[in-house]
Amino acid sequence: MAAIVLFIAFFLFLWVLIAVLSGFHAPNDKTLPAVLTAAISLTALTGASLGAIYAFRKQILAERDGLRADQQVYSDRYVKAAELMSHERPSARLAGLHSMAILSDDWIEGRTPCVMAICSYLRLPTLDLTSDSPDLGESEVRRTAWKAVRSRLLEPGHTASWQSEELDFSGGHFDNVDLDRISLNGVRVQFRNCVFRGGEIRLRAAKFHDSILDFTGSKFNNCKVLLQGANFTGDSLVVFDESAITFSSFELDRMNIGEDSHFLLRHAKVSDSALKFDSDGEDFWFQKRSSLIAGEVDLSDSHLERSRLSMHEYKLTNRLVLHEMVTSDVDISIPSDISDGSYVNLDVVPEGPTNIRIGPGKFTGRDLRIRPTGGGPGMLDVSFNTFHLAGGVVLIHASEACWKRFRFDLIHDQEGKLVIGGAFPNEVESDIDRFAQVSDY
């Protein structure tokens, strides 16, 4: 009926149009067939167009229905995986983690909740943190979870990569963390206010570009933090501010801190531990080619006791700051190669025996300052050993009572300035190379 009505409408319209154009003269014998043909053609064209529009709309509705069906399938998979992750049996939790990780690969729009679910699981404390006998089933589940996280952070350009996700493990209790060789670009990884006990935090050979690795406020007890060969470039941060470190070892050799990157360990408490920028192993002799601080290392206002900070084999081209770092029974060695424009602040507060070893090495930097404040009497022992002062200024504030010994042993001709302010107390053992040129301020 619609087609008949449409045909009659087109026929009447065309007939009137021809009549008007012909001045209302009587049509000839060919006019009627032509009008009929044109009306039929217009009716068919209109019908085809309306049919196409209807089919297109129907296709859109079908696609929407299909998308809703797919989303429902993904949602059902998510709910099922989450239920398995909360199961009492380790085997079921393991299956749930596998399902959630695979779902994050398939469901791009829903990847964020999948990532959050896995991070949340890892943040949960184990069943009994005080037990000497670990739950082997739960240990395997967590090992698998870290493997799933790590595998999706190895290739930044991969479609299943988690590079666009923020990884938040804050507040968790961990024994082992395995993120070796991950490669991050513009990612924030948070371990704020976590507890690490009796295991290893592995970030060896990891690459960070414009990324943040944040351990602010965390506690490390009897564990190893492995950052050997890690590479921080762009505007990257590795942060251990306000952390508490006891009976632990930070293995930091061959770490590369780029020009705009920062290693921050401020307002922290470190006891019975070692911050080892130098290796104790067989790779020690190969460090010089890759151990570089082109950015900043800042340990200001931290408290170190019965600990060691060693970075002799490093090259420094920017900033090393230990401003008002409180020390007691501490051994410190700074980079042996301090090049143009570098700034070194060793203004420590020696409340107990504190040994600072500088050299053998070469200084062409801008400024190296040792201006101790307060501390206990006769606690600070500073030695420049076979030291080449090839430029810049070495500034020593000598009048504080905390000095125990100051030794300055030059090699080569002095090109920079050695400035000693005030006089060492009488009981201080002072041994300054007779070829050294000392200026006052």
QUIJOWO-V855275 format. One record per residue. N is the residue number from 1. RES is the residue in three letters. PSI is psi as a letter, one per 20 degrees, with the letter a starting at -180 (999 if undefined). Layout:
BEGIN
n=N res=RES psi=PSI
n=N res=RES psi=PSI
END
This chain:
BEGIN
n=1 res=MET psi=h
n=2 res=ALA psi=h
n=3 res=ALA psi=g
n=4 res=ILE psi=g
n=5 res=VAL psi=g
n=6 res=LEU psi=h
n=7 res=PHE psi=g
n=8 res=ILE psi=h
n=9 res=ALA psi=g
n=10 res=PHE psi=g
n=11 res=PHE psi=g
n=12 res=LEU psi=h
n=13 res=PHE psi=g
n=14 res=LEU psi=h
n=15 res=TRP psi=g
n=16 res=VAL psi=g
n=17 res=LEU psi=g
n=18 res=ILE psi=h
n=19 res=ALA psi=g
n=20 res=VAL psi=g
n=21 res=LEU psi=h
n=22 res=SER psi=j
n=23 res=GLY psi=k
n=24 res=PHE psi=k
n=25 res=HIS psi=q
n=26 res=ALA psi=p
n=27 res=PRO psi=q
n=28 res=ASN psi=a
n=29 res=ASP psi=h
n=30 res=LYS psi=i
n=31 res=THR psi=g
n=32 res=LEU psi=g
n=33 res=PRO psi=h
n=34 res=ALA psi=g
n=35 res=VAL psi=g
n=36 res=LEU psi=g
n=37 res=THR psi=g
n=38 res=ALA psi=g
n=39 res=ALA psi=g
n=40 res=ILE psi=g
n=41 res=SER psi=g
n=42 res=LEU psi=h
n=43 res=THR psi=g
n=44 res=ALA psi=g
n=45 res=LEU psi=g
n=46 res=THR psi=g
n=47 res=GLY psi=g
n=48 res=ALA psi=g
n=49 res=SER psi=g
n=50 res=LEU psi=h
n=51 res=GLY psi=g
n=52 res=ALA psi=g
n=53 res=ILE psi=g
n=54 res=TYR psi=g
n=55 res=ALA psi=g
n=56 res=PHE psi=g
n=57 res=ARG psi=g
n=58 res=LYS psi=h
n=59 res=GLN psi=g
n=60 res=ILE psi=g
n=61 res=LEU psi=h
n=62 res=ALA psi=g
n=63 res=GLU psi=h
n=64 res=ARG psi=g
n=65 res=ASP psi=g
n=66 res=GLY psi=g
n=67 res=LEU psi=g
n=68 res=ARG psi=h
n=69 res=ALA psi=g
n=70 res=ASP psi=g
n=71 res=GLN psi=h
n=72 res=GLN psi=h
n=73 res=VAL psi=g
n=74 res=TYR psi=g
n=75 res=SER psi=g
n=76 res=ASP psi=g
n=77 res=ARG psi=g
n=78 res=TYR psi=g
n=79 res=VAL psi=g
n=80 res=LYS psi=g
n=81 res=ALA psi=g
n=82 res=ALA psi=h
n=83 res=GLU psi=g
n=84 res=LEU psi=h
n=85 res=MET psi=h
n=86 res=SER psi=j
n=87 res=HIS psi=q
n=88 res=GLU psi=h
n=89 res=ARG psi=p
n=90 res=PRO psi=h
n=91 res=SER psi=h
n=92 res=ALA psi=g
n=93 res=ARG psi=h
n=94 res=LEU psi=g
n=95 res=ALA psi=h
n=96 res=GLY psi=g
n=97 res=LEU psi=g
n=98 res=HIS psi=g
n=99 res=SER psi=g
n=100 res=MET psi=h
n=101 res=ALA psi=g
n=102 res=ILE psi=h
n=103 res=LEU psi=h
n=104 res=SER psi=h
n=105 res=ASP psi=h
n=106 res=ASP psi=h
n=107 res=TRP psi=n
n=108 res=ILE psi=g
n=109 res=GLU psi=h
n=110 res=GLY psi=j
n=111 res=ARG psi=h
n=112 res=THR psi=g
n=113 res=PRO psi=h
n=114 res=CYS psi=g
n=115 res=VAL psi=g
n=116 res=MET psi=h
n=117 res=ALA psi=g
n=118 res=ILE psi=g
n=119 res=CYS psi=g
n=120 res=SER psi=h
n=121 res=TYR psi=g
n=122 res=LEU psi=h
n=123 res=ARG psi=h
n=124 res=LEU psi=p
n=125 res=PRO psi=q
n=126 res=THR psi=r
n=127 res=LEU psi=h
n=128 res=ASP psi=n
n=129 res=LEU psi=i
n=130 res=THR psi=i
n=131 res=SER psi=p
n=132 res=ASP psi=i
n=133 res=SER psi=o
n=134 res=PRO psi=q
n=135 res=ASP psi=o
n=136 res=LEU psi=h
n=137 res=GLY psi=g
n=138 res=GLU psi=h
n=139 res=SER psi=g
n=140 res=GLU psi=h
n=141 res=VAL psi=g
n=142 res=ARG psi=h
n=143 res=ARG psi=g
n=144 res=THR psi=h
n=145 res=ALA psi=g
n=146 res=TRP psi=h
n=147 res=LYS psi=g
n=148 res=ALA psi=g
n=149 res=VAL psi=g
n=150 res=ARG psi=g
n=151 res=SER psi=h
n=152 res=ARG psi=j
n=153 res=LEU psi=j
n=154 res=LEU psi=h
n=155 res=GLU psi=o
n=156 res=PRO psi=h
n=157 res=GLY psi=i
n=158 res=HIS psi=q
n=159 res=THR psi=h
n=160 res=ALA psi=j
n=161 res=SER psi=q
n=162 res=TRP psi=k
n=163 res=GLN psi=h
n=164 res=SER psi=j
n=165 res=GLU psi=q
n=166 res=GLU psi=p
n=167 res=LEU psi=o
n=168 res=ASP psi=o
n=169 res=PHE psi=j
n=170 res=SER psi=q
n=171 res=GLY psi=j
n=172 res=GLY psi=r
n=173 res=HIS psi=p
n=174 res=PHE psi=q
n=175 res=ASP psi=g
n=176 res=ASN psi=p
n=177 res=VAL psi=p
n=178 res=ASP psi=o
n=179 res=LEU psi=k
n=180 res=ASP psi=p
n=181 res=ARG psi=j
n=182 res=ILE psi=q
n=183 res=SER psi=o
n=184 res=LEU psi=p
n=185 res=ASN psi=o
n=186 res=GLY psi=k
n=187 res=VAL psi=q
n=188 res=ARG psi=p
n=189 res=VAL psi=o
n=190 res=GLN psi=p
n=191 res=PHE psi=l
n=192 res=ARG psi=p
n=193 res=ASN psi=k
n=194 res=CYS psi=r
n=195 res=VAL psi=p
n=196 res=PHE psi=p
n=197 res=ARG psi=p
n=198 res=GLY psi=k
n=199 res=GLY psi=b
n=200 res=GLU psi=p
n=201 res=ILE psi=o
n=202 res=ARG psi=o
n=203 res=LEU psi=k
n=204 res=ARG psi=p
n=205 res=ALA psi=k
n=206 res=ALA psi=q
n=207 res=LYS psi=p
n=208 res=PHE psi=p
n=209 res=HIS psi=p
n=210 res=ASP psi=k
n=211 res=SER psi=r
n=212 res=ILE psi=p
n=213 res=LEU psi=o
n=214 res=ASP psi=o
n=215 res=PHE psi=k
n=216 res=THR psi=p
n=217 res=GLY psi=j
n=218 res=SER psi=r
n=219 res=LYS psi=p
n=220 res=PHE psi=p
n=221 res=ASN psi=o
n=222 res=ASN psi=l
n=223 res=CYS psi=r
n=224 res=LYS psi=p
n=225 res=VAL psi=o
n=226 res=LEU psi=o
n=227 res=LEU psi=k
n=228 res=GLN psi=p
n=229 res=GLY psi=j
n=230 res=ALA psi=q
n=231 res=ASN psi=o
n=232 res=PHE psi=o
n=233 res=THR psi=r
n=234 res=GLY psi=b
n=235 res=ASP psi=m
n=236 res=SER psi=q
n=237 res=LEU psi=p
n=238 res=VAL psi=o
n=239 res=VAL psi=p
n=240 res=PHE psi=k
n=241 res=ASP psi=q
n=242 res=GLU psi=k
n=243 res=SER psi=r
n=244 res=ALA psi=o
n=245 res=ILE psi=o
n=246 res=THR psi=p
n=247 res=PHE psi=l
n=248 res=SER psi=r
n=249 res=SER psi=p
n=250 res=PHE psi=o
n=251 res=GLU psi=o
n=252 res=LEU psi=j
n=253 res=ASP psi=q
n=254 res=ARG psi=j
n=255 res=MET psi=p
n=256 res=ASN psi=o
n=257 res=ILE psi=o
n=258 res=GLY psi=r
n=259 res=GLU psi=h
n=260 res=ASP psi=j
n=261 res=SER psi=r
n=262 res=HIS psi=p
n=263 res=PHE psi=o
n=264 res=LEU psi=p
n=265 res=LEU psi=m
n=266 res=ARG psi=q
n=267 res=HIS psi=k
n=268 res=ALA psi=r
n=269 res=LYS psi=o
n=270 res=VAL psi=p
n=271 res=SER psi=q
n=272 res=ASP psi=l
n=273 res=SER psi=r
n=274 res=ALA psi=p
n=275 res=LEU psi=n
n=276 res=LYS psi=n
n=277 res=PHE psi=h
n=278 res=ASP psi=q
n=279 res=SER psi=q
n=280 res=ASP psi=i
n=281 res=GLY psi=a
n=282 res=GLU psi=i
n=283 res=ASP psi=j
n=284 res=PHE psi=g
n=285 res=TRP psi=i
n=286 res=PHE psi=j
n=287 res=GLN psi=h
n=288 res=LYS psi=h
n=289 res=ARG psi=i
n=290 res=SER psi=i
n=291 res=SER psi=o
n=292 res=LEU psi=p
n=293 res=ILE psi=n
n=294 res=ALA psi=i
n=295 res=GLY psi=c
n=296 res=GLU psi=p
n=297 res=VAL psi=p
n=298 res=ASP psi=o
n=299 res=LEU psi=k
n=300 res=SER psi=q
n=301 res=ASP psi=j
n=302 res=SER psi=r
n=303 res=HIS psi=o
n=304 res=LEU psi=p
n=305 res=GLU psi=q
n=306 res=ARG psi=l
n=307 res=SER psi=r
n=308 res=ARG psi=p
n=309 res=LEU psi=o
n=310 res=SER psi=p
n=311 res=MET psi=k
n=312 res=HIS psi=h
n=313 res=GLU psi=j
n=314 res=TYR psi=r
n=315 res=LYS psi=p
n=316 res=LEU psi=p
n=317 res=THR psi=j
n=318 res=ASN psi=d
n=319 res=ARG psi=p
n=320 res=LEU psi=o
n=321 res=VAL psi=o
n=322 res=LEU psi=k
n=323 res=HIS psi=p
n=324 res=GLU psi=k
n=325 res=MET psi=p
n=326 res=VAL psi=p
n=327 res=THR psi=q
n=328 res=SER psi=o
n=329 res=ASP psi=l
n=330 res=VAL psi=p
n=331 res=ASP psi=p
n=332 res=ILE psi=p
n=333 res=SER psi=p
n=334 res=ILE psi=r
n=335 res=PRO psi=q
n=336 res=SER psi=h
n=337 res=ASP psi=o
n=338 res=ILE psi=o
n=339 res=SER psi=a
n=340 res=ASP psi=p
n=341 res=GLY psi=i
n=342 res=SER psi=q
n=343 res=TYR psi=p
n=344 res=VAL psi=p
n=345 res=ASN psi=o
n=346 res=LEU psi=l
n=347 res=ASP psi=m
n=348 res=VAL psi=r
n=349 res=VAL psi=n
n=350 res=PRO psi=n
n=351 res=GLU psi=i
n=352 res=GLY psi=a
n=353 res=PRO psi=p
n=354 res=THR psi=p
n=355 res=ASN psi=p
n=356 res=ILE psi=o
n=357 res=ARG psi=p
n=358 res=ILE psi=o
n=359 res=GLY psi=r
n=360 res=PRO psi=p
n=361 res=GLY psi=a
n=362 res=LYS psi=p
n=363 res=PHE psi=o
n=364 res=THR psi=j
n=365 res=GLY psi=a
n=366 res=ARG psi=g
n=367 res=ASP psi=p
n=368 res=LEU psi=o
n=369 res=ARG psi=p
n=370 res=ILE psi=n
n=371 res=ARG psi=m
n=372 res=PRO psi=q
n=373 res=THR psi=p
n=374 res=GLY psi=b
n=375 res=GLY psi=r
n=376 res=GLY psi=q
n=377 res=PRO psi=p
n=378 res=GLY psi=l
n=379 res=MET psi=h
n=380 res=LEU psi=p
n=381 res=ASP psi=o
n=382 res=VAL psi=p
n=383 res=SER psi=o
n=384 res=PHE psi=o
n=385 res=ASN psi=p
n=386 res=THR psi=m
n=387 res=PHE psi=p
n=388 res=HIS psi=o
n=389 res=LEU psi=n
n=390 res=ALA psi=j
n=391 res=GLY psi=r
n=392 res=GLY psi=a
n=393 res=VAL psi=p
n=394 res=VAL psi=o
n=395 res=LEU psi=p
n=396 res=ILE psi=p
n=397 res=HIS psi=o
n=398 res=ALA psi=i
n=399 res=SER psi=i
n=400 res=GLU psi=q
n=401 res=ALA psi=i
n=402 res=CYS psi=i
n=403 res=TRP psi=p
n=404 res=LYS psi=g
n=405 res=ARG psi=q
n=406 res=PHE psi=p
n=407 res=ARG psi=p
n=408 res=PHE psi=o
n=409 res=ASP psi=o
n=410 res=LEU psi=q
n=411 res=ILE psi=q
n=412 res=HIS psi=r
n=413 res=ASP psi=q
n=414 res=GLN psi=p
n=415 res=GLU psi=h
n=416 res=GLY psi=a
n=417 res=LYS psi=p
n=418 res=LEU psi=o
n=419 res=VAL psi=p
n=420 res=ILE psi=o
n=421 res=GLY psi=p
n=422 res=GLY psi=a
n=423 res=ALA psi=q
n=424 res=PHE psi=q
n=425 res=PRO psi=q
n=426 res=ASN psi=h
n=427 res=GLU psi=i
n=428 res=VAL psi=p
n=429 res=GLU psi=o
n=430 res=SER psi=p
n=431 res=ASP psi=n
n=432 res=ILE psi=p
n=433 res=ASP psi=p
n=434 res=ARG psi=i
n=435 res=PHE psi=i
n=436 res=ALA psi=q
n=437 res=GLN psi=o
n=438 res=VAL psi=p
n=439 res=SER psi=q
n=440 res=ASP psi=r
n=441 res=TYR psi=999
END
